[in-house]
Amino acid sequence: MTGPLQGIRVIDITTNISGPSLTMILADLGAEVIKIERPDIGDDSRKMGPLWGGEGVYYLHINRNKRSIVIDLRTTEGKDIVYDLIKDADVFVENLRYEKANKLGLGYENLKKINSELIYCSLSAYGQEGAKRHKPGYDAIVQADTGIMGINGSENGDTARAAVSILDQGSAMWGALGVVSALYHRVQSGKGQKVETSLYETGVFWTGYHMLAFMATGDEPKKMGTNHASFAPYGAYATTDDSIMIGISNNSLFEKLCKVLGKEEWIKDDRFRTNLNRVQNRNELNDAIQNVFITESANNWISKLEEGGIPSSIIQKISSVITNPQTESMKMLTKVNHPKINGLNLPRLPFQLSDTPLEIKKSPPLLGEDTIAILKEKNVDDATIKQLIEKGVIQVGDSSNKK
């Protein structure tokens, strides 16, 4: 592996979306990630459809650059294997329900006795304090509980969840930042520490603008669809074919838009003279703009808008994003060799480093494909490995081909 975290070893017992997303970030940064999975089932995301080559696409998206070992953590022998791995690990990551790690003997206080320099990261739904710390919570549940869902959706339509796992993967990002920060502190102090983050904290943080707006005005934020509470015009408009999105955040851009639309008289119209005027008269302005946009195609309008310097885009389908020349120019997709899937392309992390480039070098592992290799690196002999397999403590290879 290349990358700035080369030489860092991560022990990962996470499953689903949030934890594996966190450890994927560390893996892409160059860390060695040993993914510990349950016998037979493995990571729950392996069966989150649709399936491709027998693997869930969620799993494929967030588990590259890792190695998989199958260990039954309920057994004494299984725990002993993990403890041995912890001895020379740098980071341990879990996203279990509250107190479950402690019950398994894998809590922070226990593991730091084995390795005092360990960075221990806990990613949960509701954190480690408060009445809700015991609650299970998927992304959509916490979107609802942090107010995100309450302000998402069309103004007069149904409530909607954000269509991507913003809290799972957002919390993963904060967790990875916490781990990197703790690693830097360890360089200075020689001490490990515990890193905590949660979906709830991420949701509350990301609604901060709306919280402050409520504190300032006393007005409960409302669903606005593609519109923006602070700017107008800012939203989606229909054309003769596809819909387009524009964003106008100041008077200069509004004047440019009026010229592109052939409506320069709006510039001096008291209803639209300032951004505050436009926000107050948003519906009237949106209707007027819509009447203009509906006269031509999306491509025609985008050409005119871009030439006029107006922030704008056709509202793209996902299939279009894959083939978009900008996606190719930015080298956002990396072709990865996979034993069961032809043509697997995975999106890279959305940043680049000039001196320590990030790479996707290893496909998402099959269940337990690295079990023997990892144990042999810990000097476990063949006879012991055979015994562990026979007792069901470990599994070798894909669960569909158990040995």
N, C-alpha and C positions, 0 to 999 in steps of 0.2 A: 504494500500500500504506500501511496505517497500522501501528501497532505500534512498540515501543521500538527496533527495529533498522532503522527506516526510514532509507534513505541508505546502508546497508551493502550492498556487492555481493559475492556469493559465486559462485565458479566451481566447478562440481560435475562431477567425472568418475566418480562412483560408480555402482554398479549393484547389482541384487538387493535386499536388504532393509535391511541395517544402514546403509550410507551414505546412501541416499535417505531413510531415516527421519530421520537427523541433519539433512540439508539441508531436509527438510520442516519440522522444528521451527524452523529459522532463518527459513524463508520465512513461516511463520505468525506469527513474531515481527516480520515486516515487512521482512526483508531481500529484496533482489532476487537471485534464484537463477537463474543461467544453467546449464542442465543440458546437458552435452556428451555426445552419444550416438554409438554406432558406426553406420556406414552399414548400411542394410538391416535389421539386427537391433535396434538400439537397446538400451535397458535390458533385461536378461534377464527382469525381472519383468513385462514387457509380455505375455509368453506363459505366465505362471504361472496356470494355470486355477483355477477356471472363468473363461471369458472372458465379458465383458459388452460388447457393442458392439465386439467385436474386441480389446478390451484386457483384460489379466489383472486380476483384482480386487485382487491385491497391489499392482500398479502404481497402480491408481486410488486406493488407500488412502493411499499415501505420497508422491505426487508433485504434489499441488495447489500452487497459488501459485508455479509455476516456469515458466520458458520453455525450450524445447527447440531446440538447434542440433545438427545432425549434422556431425561432423568426423572424418575419418580421421586418427587420431593417429599412424599409422605413417608418414605422409608428412611431408616437410620443410615443405610449405606449410601442412599442418594444424597442425603444432607452432608455426609462426610466428603463426597466428591465435590460438592459445592464449596465446602469449607476449604478444601485443598486448592481449589481454583481461586478462592478469595485471597489466599496468602500472598500471591504475587500479582493481584489485580490492582488496577488504579481506580476503577469506578464500578459501582453496583447500581443497577436500576430496577425498580419494581413499581408496578401500578395495581397492586392488590387492594381489596377492600380493607377498610380501617381495621388495624390490629391483626390481620391475617398473616402478615410477614412475621410478626412477633410469635404468633402461634406455631409457625413453621420453623422457628428458630433462626429466622433470617432478618430479624429486626436490626436497626442500627446499633443499638447498645451491644448486641451479641457479636455482630460482625466486626465492630471496631476493636474488640478484644483480640480478634485474630489478626487484624491489619489496622494499626492505628493511623495509617496514612490514607486509608480508603475514603474516597468521595462516594457518599451514599445518596442516591437520588430517589425520592418518593414522589410519584405523580398520581394524584387521586382526583376524584370528582369534586369533593367538597373540602379538601384540606384535612388537617389533623386536629383542628379545634372546632368548637361549636356544636350545636345540637344536630346539625345535618352531617357531621363527619361520618356517621354510620351508613348514610344513604347510598345506594347504588345510583349512578348517574351517567347515562350516555350523553353524547354531545347535544342532541335535540332537547333532552330533559333540562340540561343546564342552560341552553339557549333560552328556554322558557323561564327558568328560575332567575336569570340575570337580566331579564327585560329585553333581550335582543329580539326574541320572537314577537314580543308585544309591539315592536316598532317596525317589524319587517312585513312586507306585503303591500298590496295596493291600497290606496286611501279608503276606498269603499268596498274592498274585497276581503277575501279570507286571510286570516293570519297564516304566515308561511315561515318555515325554518329556512335558514341559509342553506343553499343546496350543496355546499361543501362542508366538511367537518372542521369548521373554523376554530372551535374550542379544543377539540382533540389535537389538531396539528398546531394551533397557536400555543397551547400549553406545552407541547413538545418543544417548540422553539424556545420558550422561556426556560424550560428545564435544561435544554442543551446550553443555553447561555449561562445558567446557574452553574452547571458542571464545569464549563470552561473557566468561569470566574474562580471557582473553588480550586481548580487545578493550578491556576496562576498564583492564588494565595498560598497553595501548598509549596510551590517553588520558593516562595519567600519565607515561609514559616516552618515547613516540614510537617505540617499538621493537616490531617483530613478533616472533613466536616460533613454535615448532612444538608442536602439541598431539597427543598420542598416547593412544589407548585401544584396547581389544581385548575380544573376547568372553570370552577366558580371564580377564582381570582382573575383568570384571563377574561371571563365575561364581564365582570365588574369593571376591570380596567378599560376594556374596549368600549364600554358605554359611558366612559367618563365625560365626554363632550355633552351628551344628553343629560347626564346628572347635573353638570354645572349650569346648563341651560335652564333646567327645572329650578335649581336653587336661585338663579338670577331672576326668573320670571314668575315662578309658581305655576306655570302652564305644563301640563303633562304632555310629553312628546307624543306625536301621533305617527301612525303609518303613513308613509308618503310615496310608496312605490319607488319609481326612479327619480323622483324629485328630491331636492335637498332643502333642509329646513332654513338654511342661511343664505342661499343663493337662488336667483331666478333670472332667466330661464335655465333650468338644469334638469334634464330628463330625457325620456325617450319619445320619439315621434314617428308616426307611420308615414311611409312614402307609398308610391304606387306598387312597390314590391316589398322589400325588407324594411325593418324599422332601424332608425338611427338614434344615436345618443349624442347629445351636445352638453357642454358644461360652460356656463358663463359666470365668472366670479367677480367681474369688475366692470366699470362703465366703459373702459376702452374696448373690451371684448364685445360688449353689447353693441357699441357703435359699429364695430366691424361686422357683427352678425346682421344688423339692420341693412347695411350696404349690400351684403351677399344676398339677402332676401328681397332686396328692392323695396325696402320699407324704411327709408331714411327719415320719414316723418315721425317715426316712433322715438327717435333720439330726443326730441324736444317735447314729447308727449308727457304731460305731468304725471300720468299714471305709471310711466316707465322711466322717469328721468334718473332716479338713483336706484341702487340695489334694494334699499328698503322699500321704495315705491313698488318695485317689481315684485318683491316678496308679498307685499300686501295685496297686489293685484295679480297674483300668480295665475289664477284660473283664467282670467280674461286674456292675459298674455299668452298662456299656453294654447288656448283656442285659436288665437290669431296666428300664432306660429304654425300650428297644425294645418290650418287652411292653406298655408303656403307650401309646406313640405309635401302635402298629399298630391301636388300637381306634377311631380317628377320622380324618377327612380332614385333609389338609395345611392347608387354609384355616381349618378350625376350630381347629387347634392354633396356627397363626400368630396368630390373633386373641387367643387366650388368652395366648400367650407375650409378644406385644407389650404387651398390657394389664398383664402382670406385670413388664414391664421387662427381659425376657430378650433378649439379642442373638440374632436368629434370622432365617431366610429360607427360603422355598421354593427349592429348587435349580432355577433357571430355565433354560429353553431360550433360545438366542440370539434366536429369533423373538419371544419374550416380552419380552426386554430392549428390542428396537426399539420396541415399542408400550407399554412401561411408562410410566405417568404421570410417574415420577421422571425418566426420560430426557427426556421432553418439558419438564418443569418446569425442568430444568437446561439446556435448549436444547443438548443434546449433539450433535444431528445438524443439519447445515446443508445445505440444498438448493443444488446447484451446477448451473449450466447447462453442458451438455456437447454438442458437435456430433453425437455418435453415440448418446448414452444419454439416455433420458427418465427422470426420477425419480431422479437420482443424489444420494444423501444421504451426506455424509461426516462422521465423528465429529471434533469439534474437539479441540484440545489440552486436557488435563485440568486447566487452571488459567485464571484470569481476572485481568485487570489493570484497575483502575478508570479510570486516566487515559490509558492507551495500549492500548485494546482490540485484541484479536487478531481477525482476520477470515480467512475462506476466500473469496477474491474471484475466483480464477481456477481453472478446472477443470484436471485433469492434462493437460498438453499432448500433442497428437498428435506423432508422431515428426517432428522437424525443422520444426515449424510456425512457429518464430520465427527460422529460419536467416537469411533475407534481412534481416529487421528488425534483428537484432543486428549483422550485418555493416555495414549502412548506418549504424548508430549509431557504428561505428568508421571511418566515411568510406571504406568500400570501394566503389568505383564499379561500375556495372552490368556493364561489360565484364569486369572482374576476376571478379565473381561468376559470370558466364557461363562463364568459363574454368575456374574452380574446380569448377563443376558438371560440365562436360564431362570433366574429369580425374578425377572421382570423389572429390575431396578433401572436398567437402561435398554434402549432399543437401537438397532443399527440399520441405517438406511431408511428409505421411504417406508412408512407404516404399511403400505400395501404390499411390501416385499420384506417383511420381518424375517430376520435370520435367527 
